[in-house]
Amino acid sequence: MSNIVQSLFGLHNRVFELVERSLANWLPGLAARVVFSSVLLVFFWQSAATKLDGGLFSPSAGAYAQIFPKTLEALDYDTDRMSAIHSLIVLAGTYAEFILPLLILVGLMTRLASAGMIGFITVMSIVDIYGHGLDEKSIGGLFDRFQDSVIADQRLLWVFPLVYLVIKGAGMISVDALFKKILPYSSNKAVASHS
């Protein structure tokens, strides 16, 4: 019996070592980028488009309402009373929604773009909870029997491919990989040239 079990585990290990050797350098990074982009790229681009009012430097009233709901309410919804800092934050968030998902899709500065997107989703979730007052059902909880909460379930799944990309990078099929071939970087060379 132990020979059969040992043979099965040996076969299992050989098969999946072959799978790993064949796919590990290109498929996981590509898959993480495509999954994230196919689900969320258009969502974020449409969200960003609602935040501009006739130009790249003109935040819409809806942008302030989405990002600073309580502040805008306290100012009687008069966007002219919002500070320049509020406008800069709104514009930075809007540009992030356009640029970061695109960088992730093509695999350019993927680790930085993915880390930025994780930060964006985190801030977005905090604003949704505290600024827009999401209820407990919408927030949800981990390890409960419900799988459809906006924050705990949905956003966790959004972030997972981004965490993978931050740790492992975009993979061989990416602009990052192309630049790595064209402009090889070695920390040893950089240290030696500064000595």
N, CA, C and O of each residue as an XYZ file, in Angstrom:
780
protein
N       0.815     -1.203      0.000
C       0.000      0.000      0.000
C       0.851      1.257      0.000
O       0.541      2.226     -0.693
N       1.936      1.239      0.787
C       2.794      2.432      0.865
C       3.496      2.684     -0.470
O       3.778      3.835     -0.804
N       3.788      1.618     -1.248
C       4.395      1.800     -2.569
C       3.430      2.498     -3.517
O       3.838      3.343     -4.315
N       2.150      2.145     -3.430
C       1.137      2.783     -4.277
C       1.026      4.261     -3.921
O       1.007      5.112     -4.811
N       0.954      4.570     -2.642
C       0.860      5.966     -2.191
C       2.107      6.726     -2.620
O       2.011      7.849     -3.115
N       3.274      6.122     -2.434
C       4.527      6.765     -2.811
C       4.573      7.005     -4.324
O       5.031      8.057     -4.772
N       4.105      6.041     -5.102
C       4.073      6.192     -6.562
C       3.123      7.309     -6.983
O       3.444      8.104     -7.866
N       1.944      7.367     -6.345
C       0.978      8.417     -6.669
C       1.535      9.805     -6.354
O       1.396     10.736     -7.147
N       2.171      9.930     -5.180
C       2.761     11.217     -4.827
C       3.922     11.561     -5.761
O       4.097     12.722     -6.129
N       4.704     10.573     -6.141
C       5.801     10.799     -7.081
C       5.291     11.273     -8.428
O       5.826     12.217     -9.009
N       4.234     10.601     -8.931
C       3.623     11.010    -10.195
C       3.061     12.423    -10.087
O       3.286     13.263    -10.959
N       2.328     12.672     -9.004
C       1.768     14.003     -8.760
C       2.874     15.063     -8.801
O       2.745     16.074     -9.491
N       3.952     14.827     -8.064
C       5.036     15.804     -7.990
C       5.707     16.017     -9.346
O       6.015     17.155     -9.699
N       5.940     14.950    -10.115
C       6.573     15.081    -11.421
C       5.693     15.869    -12.380
O       6.173     16.753    -13.089
N       4.407     15.548    -12.402
C       3.488     16.247    -13.306
C       3.444     17.734    -12.983
O       3.558     18.569    -13.881
N       3.280     18.069    -11.711
C       3.110     19.485    -11.368
C       4.435     20.250    -11.338
O       4.432     21.476    -11.452
N       5.552     19.564    -11.190
C       6.843     20.226    -11.378
C       7.023     20.606    -12.846
O       7.557     21.672    -13.151
N       6.578     19.735    -13.756
C       6.620     20.032    -15.189
C       5.711     21.220    -15.507
O       6.102     22.130    -16.237
N       4.505     21.205    -14.958
C       3.579     22.325    -15.159
C       4.209     23.629    -14.660
O       4.159     24.651    -15.343
N       4.797     23.583    -13.472
C       5.416     24.784    -12.904
C       6.571     25.276    -13.768
O       6.661     26.470    -14.053
N       7.452     24.376    -14.187
C       8.590     24.775    -15.036
C       8.116     25.372    -16.351
O       8.725     26.314    -16.857
N       7.042     24.840    -16.907
C       6.544     25.301    -18.200
C       5.843     26.656    -18.128
O       5.925     27.445    -19.069
N       5.158     26.930    -17.023
C       4.274     28.090    -16.966
C       4.688     29.195    -16.000
O       4.242     30.334    -16.145
N       5.524     28.885    -15.028
C       5.771     29.813    -13.915
C       6.326     31.159    -14.336
O       6.026     32.168    -13.697
N       7.130     31.208    -15.395
C       7.767     32.470    -15.768
C       6.879     33.419    -16.560
O       7.186     34.606    -16.677
N       5.787     32.908    -17.099
C       4.983     33.799    -17.927
C       3.494     33.802    -17.598
O       2.870     34.861    -17.671
N       2.908     32.687    -17.246
C       1.452     32.631    -17.099
C       0.893     33.333    -15.856
O      -0.070     34.087    -15.998
N       1.428     33.135    -14.663
C       0.790     33.757    -13.494
C       0.732     35.287    -13.559
O      -0.307     35.872    -13.254
N       1.823     35.939    -13.948
C       1.818     37.400    -14.054
C       0.867     37.883    -15.126
O       0.116     38.835    -14.919
N       0.900     37.225    -16.271
C      -0.020     37.583    -17.358
C      -1.463     37.364    -16.928
O      -2.320     38.217    -17.162
N      -1.731     36.228    -16.304
C      -3.099     35.920    -15.867
C      -3.584     36.931    -14.826
O      -4.725     37.387    -14.898
N      -2.735     37.285    -13.863
C      -3.137     38.259    -12.842
C      -3.467     39.597    -13.481
O      -4.440     40.244    -13.094
N      -2.665     40.024    -14.460
C      -2.917     41.302    -15.137
C      -4.197     41.250    -15.962
O      -4.996     42.186    -15.931
N      -4.394     40.160    -16.699
C      -5.580     40.046    -17.556
C      -6.845     39.917    -16.717
O      -7.866     40.522    -17.042
N      -6.787     39.137    -15.645
C      -7.970     38.992    -14.779
C      -8.333     40.334    -14.165
O      -9.489     40.752    -14.225
N      -7.358     41.012    -13.577
C      -7.644     42.320    -12.981
C      -8.196     43.280    -14.030
O      -9.208     43.942    -13.799
N      -7.539     43.355    -15.169
C      -7.934     44.313    -16.202
C      -9.282     43.979    -16.823
O     -10.088     44.877    -17.065
N      -9.536     42.712    -17.081
C     -10.797     42.355    -17.734
C     -11.991     42.606    -16.823
O     -13.095     42.862    -17.302
N     -11.779     42.535    -15.535
C     -12.868     42.773    -14.587
C     -12.977     44.249    -14.226
O     -14.088     44.754    -14.064
N     -11.846     44.962    -14.093
C     -11.883     46.287    -13.466
C     -11.395     47.460    -14.302
O     -11.660     48.602    -13.928
N     -10.703     47.246    -15.404
C     -10.179     48.370    -16.181
C     -11.289     49.312    -16.622
O     -11.203     50.513    -16.369
N     -12.313     48.811    -17.263
C     -13.408     49.668    -17.750
C     -14.175     50.273    -16.575
O     -14.610     51.422    -16.649
N     -14.342     49.520    -15.504
C     -15.005     50.049    -14.306
C     -14.287     51.303    -13.800
O     -14.917     52.329    -13.549
N     -12.956     51.207    -13.654
C     -12.205     52.357    -13.147
C     -12.171     53.496    -14.160
O     -12.247     54.660    -13.768
N     -12.059     53.192    -15.446
C     -12.051     54.254    -16.452
C     -13.389     54.995    -16.473
O     -13.419     56.222    -16.565
N     -14.489     54.257    -16.388
C     -15.798     54.923    -16.366
C     -15.965     55.753    -15.103
O     -16.518     56.852    -15.148
N     -15.492     55.237    -13.985
C     -15.546     55.986    -12.740
C     -14.747     57.279    -12.858
O     -15.203     58.338    -12.427
N     -13.559     57.189    -13.441
C     -12.723     58.383    -13.618
C     -13.399     59.384    -14.551
O     -13.347     60.590    -14.309
N     -14.024     58.898    -15.603
C     -14.681     59.797    -16.559
C     -15.795     60.609    -15.899
O     -16.050     61.746    -16.296
N     -16.457     60.037    -14.901
C     -17.525     60.788    -14.209
C     -16.968     61.881    -13.312
O     -17.703     62.761    -12.865
N     -15.668     61.823    -13.050
C     -15.058     62.785    -12.130
C     -14.531     64.030    -12.838
O     -14.080     64.968    -12.179
N     -14.579     64.053    -14.156
C     -14.104     65.210    -14.907
C     -15.281     65.944    -15.527
O     -16.236     65.333    -16.008
N     -15.191     67.265    -15.506
C     -16.293     68.100    -15.989
C     -15.780     68.998    -17.105
O     -15.541     70.188    -16.894
N     -15.613     68.431    -18.281
C     -15.250     69.232    -19.436
C     -13.761     69.430    -19.656
O     -13.390     70.187    -20.552
N     -12.907     68.806    -18.905
C     -11.471     68.948    -19.135
C     -10.668     68.155    -18.127
O     -11.186     67.702    -17.106
N      -9.387     67.997    -18.436
C      -8.516     67.193    -17.575
C      -8.236     67.836    -16.227
O      -7.788     67.164    -15.298
N      -8.496     69.132    -16.114
C      -8.197     69.836    -14.871
C      -9.451     70.412    -14.225
O      -9.368     71.320    -13.398
N     -10.611     69.884    -14.604
C     -11.881     70.374    -14.070
C     -12.645     69.247    -13.386
O     -13.405     68.531    -14.040
N     -12.453     69.079    -12.072
C     -13.208     68.034    -11.370
C     -14.700     68.341    -11.384
O     -15.107     69.497    -11.267
N     -15.498     67.310    -11.524
C     -16.952     67.480    -11.508
C     -17.453     67.551    -10.067
O     -16.754     67.162     -9.131
N     -18.668     68.051     -9.910
C     -19.294     68.082     -8.575
C     -19.423     66.656     -8.045
O     -19.270     66.412     -6.848
N     -19.708     65.715     -8.950
C     -19.828     64.318     -8.553
C     -18.527     63.746     -8.011
O     -18.538     62.862     -7.154
N     -17.404     64.254     -8.515
C     -16.103     63.793     -8.027
C     -15.924     64.161     -6.563
O     -15.497     63.340     -5.750
N     -16.252     65.398     -6.239
C     -16.153     65.817     -4.839
C     -17.128     65.026     -3.973
O     -16.813     64.658     -2.841
N     -18.319     64.768     -4.519
C     -19.322     64.009     -3.758
C     -18.879     62.568     -3.528
O     -19.177     61.982     -2.487
N     -18.176     62.004     -4.489
C     -17.694     60.629     -4.335
C     -16.541     60.540     -3.348
O     -16.478     59.608     -2.545
N     -15.630     61.503     -3.403
C     -14.400     61.396     -2.630
C     -14.496     62.093     -1.272
O     -13.931     61.616     -0.288
N     -15.206     63.212     -1.219
C     -15.346     63.984      0.028
C     -16.820     64.236      0.351
O     -17.238     65.389      0.451
N     -17.608     63.177      0.514
C     -19.056     63.379      0.668
C     -19.431     64.223      1.879
O     -20.288     65.100      1.770
N     -18.826     63.986      3.002
C     -19.202     64.721      4.222
C     -18.730     66.170      4.164
O     -19.431     67.071      4.627
N     -17.554     66.397      3.602
C     -17.042     67.764      3.468
C     -17.932     68.564      2.534
O     -18.290     69.701      2.841
N     -18.291     67.984      1.399
C     -19.141     68.683      0.440
C     -20.509     68.976      1.042
O     -21.070     70.051      0.829
N     -21.039     68.025      1.788
C     -22.324     68.244      2.463
C     -22.221     69.392      3.462
O     -23.126     70.223      3.543
N     -21.133     69.450      4.220
C     -20.937     70.520      5.198
C     -20.823     71.886      4.526
O     -21.113     72.910      5.146
N     -20.403     71.905      3.261
C     -20.279     73.156      2.511
C     -21.511     73.414      1.642
O     -21.446     74.166      0.669
N     -22.630     72.785      2.000
C     -23.897     72.940      1.268
C     -23.756     72.640     -0.224
O     -24.384     73.288     -1.061
N     -22.925     71.652     -0.543
C     -22.710     71.179     -1.913
C     -22.202     72.271     -2.857
O     -22.442     72.223     -4.063
N     -21.504     73.245     -2.296
C     -20.908     74.324     -3.096
C     -19.453     73.953     -3.377
O     -18.586     74.131     -2.522
N     -19.192     73.440     -4.571
C     -17.839     72.978     -4.908
C     -16.833     74.125     -4.973
O     -15.629     73.899     -4.846
N     -17.315     75.351     -5.169
C     -16.403     76.497     -5.186
C     -15.759     76.724     -3.816
O     -14.728     77.391     -3.722
N     -16.345     76.187     -2.778
C     -15.799     76.350     -1.428
C     -14.815     75.240     -1.052
O     -14.214     75.274      0.021
N     -14.656     74.266     -1.934
C     -13.663     73.212     -1.696
C     -12.276     73.816     -1.897
O     -12.090     74.693     -2.741
N     -11.311     73.345     -1.123
C      -9.960     73.903     -1.191
C      -9.189     73.362     -2.398
O      -9.607     72.408     -3.054
N      -8.065     73.998     -2.660
C      -7.184     73.539     -3.738
C      -6.656     72.134     -3.431
O      -6.448     71.334     -4.344
N      -6.441     71.838     -2.150
C      -5.984     70.497     -1.754
C      -7.044     69.466     -2.125
O      -6.714     68.401     -2.648
N      -8.316     69.772     -1.860
C      -9.391     68.851     -2.251
C      -9.358     68.619     -3.762
O      -9.492     67.486     -4.224
N      -9.183     69.686     -4.520
C      -9.149     69.558     -5.983
C      -7.959     68.709     -6.429
O      -8.097     67.873     -7.322
N      -6.807     68.913     -5.820
C      -5.629     68.125     -6.181
C      -5.831     66.646     -5.860
O      -5.447     65.780     -6.646
N      -6.426     66.360     -4.722
C      -6.688     64.963     -4.347
C      -7.665     64.330     -5.326
O      -7.468     63.192     -5.753
N      -8.714     65.057     -5.683
C      -9.701     64.539     -6.641
C      -9.039     64.276     -7.989
O      -9.256     63.227     -8.596
N      -8.233     65.228     -8.458
C      -7.568     65.040     -9.750
C      -6.560     63.884     -9.689
O      -6.484     63.087    -10.624
N      -5.792     63.786     -8.606
C      -4.833     62.681     -8.467
C      -5.554     61.333     -8.475
O      -5.107     60.390     -9.127
N      -6.658     61.247     -7.754
C      -7.438     60.010     -7.748
C      -8.008     59.686     -9.118
O      -8.033     58.528     -9.535
N      -8.460     60.710     -9.807
C      -9.025     60.523    -11.146
C      -7.954     60.020    -12.107
O      -8.184     59.066    -12.850
N      -6.781     60.662    -12.096
C      -5.692     60.222    -12.977
C      -5.252     58.810    -12.622
O      -4.937     58.013    -13.507
N      -5.231     58.498    -11.328
C      -4.853     57.149    -10.898
C      -5.808     56.112    -11.488
O      -5.381     55.035    -11.902
N      -7.101     56.440    -11.526
C      -8.086     55.495    -12.086
C      -7.873     55.266    -13.579
O      -8.174     54.188    -14.090
N      -7.360     56.264    -14.273
C      -7.053     56.100    -15.698
C      -5.721     55.374    -15.912
O      -5.637     54.434    -16.701
N      -4.698     55.816    -15.208
C      -3.326     55.399    -15.507
C      -2.959     54.044    -14.905
O      -2.419     53.191    -15.610
N      -3.240     53.827    -13.626
C      -2.776     52.600    -12.968
C      -3.326     51.328    -13.614
O      -2.550     50.404    -13.857
N      -4.637     51.235    -13.906
C      -5.111     50.006    -14.564
C      -4.485     49.787    -15.941
O      -4.255     48.645    -16.337
N      -4.208     50.867    -16.673
C      -3.558     50.724    -17.973
C      -2.138     50.193    -17.829
O      -1.720     49.313    -18.581
N      -1.395     50.731    -16.857
C      -0.037     50.236    -16.612
C      -0.052     48.755    -16.245
O       0.807     47.990    -16.683
N      -1.025     48.362    -15.446
C      -1.141     46.951    -15.055
C      -1.445     46.088    -16.271
O      -0.846     45.025    -16.435
N      -2.353     46.519    -17.116
C      -2.717     45.740    -18.301
C      -1.513     45.475    -19.194
O      -1.292     44.337    -19.609
N      -0.733     46.507    -19.496
C       0.402     46.322    -20.405
C       1.641     45.797    -19.694
O       2.594     45.366    -20.343
N       1.635     45.831    -18.370
C       2.775     45.329    -17.619
C       3.939     46.301    -17.597
O       5.091     45.900    -17.764
N       3.644     47.573    -17.392
C       4.671     48.610    -17.307
C       4.701     49.172    -15.896
O       3.685     49.648    -15.390
N       5.868     49.116    -15.260
C       6.008     49.517    -13.853
C       4.931     48.825    -13.018
O       4.278     49.433    -12.169
N       4.776     47.554    -13.288
C       3.666     46.762    -12.759
C       3.638     46.703    -11.243
O       2.573     46.830    -10.639
N       4.775     46.516    -10.631
C       4.803     46.407     -9.165
C       4.357     47.717     -8.527
O       3.553     47.715     -7.594
N       4.875     48.830     -9.026
C       4.500     50.138     -8.487
C       3.030     50.439     -8.771
O       2.314     50.910     -7.888
N       2.577     50.172     -9.993
C       1.182     50.414    -10.356
C       0.242     49.552     -9.518
O      -0.816     50.017     -9.095
N       0.622     48.307     -9.277
C      -0.212     47.411     -8.476
C      -0.266     47.859     -7.023
O      -1.325     47.819     -6.396
N       0.879     48.288     -6.483
C       0.895     48.805     -5.111
C       0.030     50.063     -5.022
O      -0.718     50.239     -4.060
N       0.133     50.933     -6.020
C      -0.707     52.131     -6.057
C      -2.180     51.787     -6.129
O      -3.004     52.434     -5.482
N      -2.515     50.776     -6.908
C      -3.914     50.366     -7.041
C      -4.433     49.761     -5.743
O      -5.600     49.949     -5.398
N      -3.584     49.039     -5.020
C      -3.981     48.511     -3.710
C      -4.291     49.680     -2.778
O      -5.296     49.663     -2.066
N      -3.433     50.686     -2.783
C      -3.686     51.879     -1.977
C      -4.961     52.572     -2.388
O      -5.732     53.015     -1.538
N      -5.193     52.670     -3.689
C      -6.406     53.319     -4.192
C      -7.652     52.567     -3.725
O      -8.605     53.183     -3.248
N      -7.647     51.257     -3.857
C      -8.802     50.446     -3.451
C      -9.013     50.534     -1.950
O     -10.152     50.544     -1.484
N      -7.929     50.598     -1.191
C      -8.041     50.740      0.268
C      -8.701     52.069      0.624
O      -9.628     52.107      1.433
N      -8.228     53.154      0.023
C      -8.822     54.477      0.288
C     -10.278     54.505     -0.176
O     -11.147     55.037      0.515
N     -10.534     53.935     -1.338
C     -11.897     53.865     -1.864
C     -12.817     53.140     -0.877
O     -13.950     53.565     -0.651
N     -12.335     52.065     -0.304
C     -13.128     51.288      0.656
C     -13.380     52.081      1.930
O     -14.486     52.061      2.470
N     -12.355     52.780      2.411
C     -12.514     53.602      3.618
C     -13.527     54.716      3.379
O     -14.368     54.989      4.235
N     -13.445     55.360      2.213
C     -14.417     56.414      1.880
C     -15.819     55.827      1.785
O     -16.780     56.437      2.254
N     -15.944     54.655      1.185
C     -17.265     54.022      1.086
C     -17.840     53.713      2.464
O     -19.035     53.894      2.696
N     -16.996     53.249      3.374
C     -17.477     52.878      4.714
C     -17.799     54.111      5.540
O     -18.904     54.237      6.067
N     -16.830     55.030      5.657
C     -17.004     56.168      6.567
C     -17.639     57.385      5.898
O     -18.405     58.109      6.534
N     -17.331     57.614      4.633
C     -17.886     58.777      3.946
C     -19.297     58.564      3.454
O     -20.144     59.451      3.562
N     -19.550     57.379      2.909
C     -20.869     57.089      2.349
C     -21.728     56.236      3.271
O     -22.890     55.966      2.968
N     -21.161     55.814      4.391
C     -21.925     55.095      5.405
C     -22.489     53.759      4.975
O     -23.665     53.479      5.202
N     -21.659     52.925      4.350
C     -22.146     51.597      3.968
C     -22.635     50.837      5.195
O     -22.073     50.960      6.284
N     -23.674     50.062      5.005
C     -24.208     49.270      6.118
C     -23.383     47.998      6.319
O     -22.520     47.662      5.508
N     -23.670     47.304      7.416
C     -22.895     46.101      7.769
C     -22.960     45.034      6.688
O     -21.960     44.372      6.410
N     -24.130     44.858      6.073
C     -24.268     43.842      5.025
C     -23.369     44.160      3.832
O     -22.743     43.263      3.267
N     -23.305     45.433      3.451
C     -22.452     45.829      2.329
C     -20.978     45.684      2.669
O     -20.175     45.313      1.812
N     -20.619     45.973      3.910
C     -19.220     45.823      4.330
C     -18.871     44.354      4.420
O     -17.811     43.937      3.953
N     -19.741     43.572      5.008
C     -19.529     42.135      5.114
C     -18.462     41.773      6.125
O     -18.010     42.604      6.912
N     -18.081     40.537      6.084
C     -17.057     40.034      6.986
C     -16.375     38.830      6.368
O     -16.961     38.110      5.559
N     -15.146     38.627      6.755
C     -14.418     37.472      6.251
C     -14.853     36.220      7.005
O     -15.251     36.284      8.168
N     -14.771     35.109      6.339
C     -15.108     33.802      6.906
C     -16.558     33.726      7.393
O     -16.863     33.031      8.363
N     -17.445     34.452      6.704
C     -18.869     34.299      7.003
C     -19.494     33.490      5.861
O     -18.798     33.100      4.924
N     -20.777     33.243      5.939
C     -21.401     32.397      4.917
C     -21.850     33.178      3.690
O     -22.344     32.587      2.729
N     -21.685     34.506      3.710
C     -22.099     35.336      2.582
C     -20.880     35.685      1.735
O     -19.820     36.014      2.268
N     -21.034     35.614      0.431
C     -19.900     35.828     -0.461
C     -20.032     37.097     -1.297
O     -19.228     37.316     -2.203
N     -21.018     37.932     -1.017
C     -21.297     39.032     -1.940
C     -21.204     40.431     -1.339
O     -21.795     41.369     -1.874
N     -20.479     40.585     -0.245
C     -20.346     41.934      0.304
C     -19.385     42.748     -0.558
O     -18.453     42.211     -1.157
N     -19.633     44.053     -0.607
C     -18.849     44.936     -1.466
C     -17.412     45.063     -0.976
O     -16.481     45.053     -1.783
N     -17.222     45.182      0.316
C     -15.882     45.455      0.835
C     -15.122     44.162      1.146
O     -14.117     43.870      0.498
N     -15.581     43.399      2.111
C     -14.817     42.243      2.590
C     -14.626     41.183      1.511
O     -13.563     40.566      1.441
N     -15.613     40.964      0.684
C     -15.510     39.899     -0.318
C     -15.012     40.424     -1.661
O     -13.975     39.985     -2.159
N     -15.748     41.359     -2.240
C     -15.435     41.842     -3.575
C     -14.057     42.501     -3.639
O     -13.244     42.171     -4.502
N     -13.806     43.413     -2.743
C     -12.542     44.156     -2.812
C     -11.346     43.279     -2.453
O     -10.242     43.509     -2.948
N     -11.552     42.278     -1.599
C     -10.471     41.341     -1.307
C     -10.075     40.596     -2.583
O      -8.890     40.399     -2.850
N     -11.065     40.186     -3.359
C     -10.776     39.507     -4.620
C     -10.125     40.459     -5.627
O      -9.300     40.029     -6.433
N     -10.482     41.732     -5.593
C      -9.834     42.713     -6.471
C      -8.351     42.817     -6.144
O      -7.509     42.908     -7.037
N      -8.043     42.803     -4.847
C      -6.680     43.073     -4.392
C      -5.752     41.863     -4.586
O      -4.546     42.039     -4.763
N      -6.291     40.658     -4.555
C      -5.421     39.486     -4.621
C      -4.497     39.468     -5.839
O      -3.294     39.279     -5.659
N      -4.993     39.656     -7.081
C      -4.047     39.645     -8.206
C      -3.022     40.778     -8.115
O      -1.899     40.647     -8.604
N      -3.414     41.887     -7.487
C      -2.482     43.004     -7.326
C      -1.362     42.651     -6.348
O      -0.203     43.003     -6.569
N      -1.709     41.962     -5.280
C      -0.688     41.522     -4.323
C       0.289     40.582     -5.023
O       1.502     40.693     -4.845
N      -0.239     39.663     -5.813
C       0.626     38.763     -6.571
C       1.590     39.575     -7.442
O       2.790     39.301     -7.466
N       1.063     40.572     -8.154
C       1.897     41.362     -9.062
C       2.949     42.179     -8.323
O       4.065     42.343     -8.816
N       2.607     42.688     -7.152
C       3.596     43.421     -6.353
C       4.742     42.492     -5.976
O       5.906     42.886     -6.041
N       4.426     41.272     -5.585
C       5.446     40.333     -5.107
C       6.231     39.704     -6.257
O       7.458     39.628     -6.195
N       5.545     39.258     -7.294
C       6.192     38.469     -8.347
C       6.446     39.246     -9.640
O       7.269     38.825    -10.452
N       5.771     40.350     -9.842
C       5.958     41.117    -11.067
C       5.044     40.650    -12.185
O       4.216     39.756    -12.012
N       5.223     41.290    -13.349
C       4.312     41.111    -14.484
C       4.551     39.844    -15.279
O       3.670     39.416    -16.024
N       5.713     39.235    -15.143
C       6.013     38.039    -15.919
C       6.705     38.376    -17.233
O       6.965     39.539    -17.540
N       6.995     37.332    -17.998
C       7.785     37.474    -19.225
C       7.041     38.167    -20.358
O       7.670     38.750    -21.241
N       5.714     38.112    -20.346
C       4.951     38.752    -21.417
C       4.449     40.093    -20.884
O       3.303     40.228    -20.456
N       5.351     41.084    -20.926
C       5.032     42.405    -20.388
C       6.036     43.421    -20.902
O       7.110     43.064    -21.386
N       5.675     44.675    -20.793
C       6.611     45.738    -21.146
C       7.772     45.748    -20.154
O       8.909     46.024    -20.534
N       7.493     45.452    -18.894
C       8.568     45.368    -17.894
C       9.641     44.374    -18.334
O      10.833     44.671    -18.250
N       9.228     43.201    -18.799
C      10.186     42.176    -19.234
C      10.975     42.650    -20.452
O      12.170     42.379    -20.569
N      10.303     43.354    -21.350
C      10.976     43.901    -22.526
C      12.034     44.912    -22.102
O      13.165     44.864    -22.585
N      11.675     45.829    -21.202
C      12.646     46.814    -20.717
C      13.785     46.147    -19.955
O      14.926     46.606    -20.013
N      13.480     45.070    -19.245
C      14.521     44.370    -18.499
C      15.557     43.784    -19.457
O      16.746     43.753    -19.137
N      15.117     43.322    -20.627
C      16.052     42.797    -21.624
C      16.847     43.929    -22.273
O      18.051     43.804    -22.497
N      16.162     45.032    -22.572
C      16.811     46.154    -23.251
C      17.727     46.920    -22.304
O      18.838     47.297    -22.678
N      17.264     47.147    -21.084
C      18.003     47.927    -20.088
C      18.269     47.079    -18.859
O      17.665     47.309    -17.812
N      19.167     46.095    -18.963
C      19.388     45.232    -17.793
C      19.909     46.045    -16.613
O      20.733     46.946    -16.765
N      19.410     45.702    -15.448
C      19.791     46.393    -14.215
C      20.394     45.382    -13.274
O      19.852     44.293    -13.084
N      21.505     45.739    -12.689
C      22.101     44.884    -11.673
C      22.470     45.759    -10.496
O      23.180     46.753    -10.650
N      21.989     45.392     -9.320
C      22.292     46.190     -8.146
C      23.778     46.157     -7.852
O      24.306     47.114     -7.286
N      24.472     45.086     -8.218
C      25.913     45.015     -8.005
C      26.649     46.038     -8.871
O      27.600     46.672     -8.414
N      26.202     46.200    -10.139
C      26.814     47.187    -11.024
C      26.557     48.597    -10.500
O      27.442     49.452    -10.527
N      25.345     48.826    -10.027
C      25.000     50.154     -9.531
C      25.842     50.492     -8.304
O      26.308     51.624     -8.165
N      26.039     49.529     -7.422
C      26.850     49.754     -6.212
C      28.302     49.973     -6.615
O      28.963     50.867     -6.086
N      28.809     49.161     -7.552
C      30.208     49.270     -7.978
C      30.481     50.614     -8.654
O      31.551     51.190     -8.457
N      29.536     51.124     -9.445
C      29.748     52.388    -10.135
C      29.740     53.575     -9.185
O      30.306     54.622     -9.500
N      29.106     53.426     -8.027
C      29.069     54.516     -7.045
C      30.233     54.446     -6.074
O      30.396     55.349     -5.253
N      31.043     53.405     -6.141
C      32.157     53.257     -5.197
C      33.341     54.088     -5.598
O      34.363     54.078     -4.912
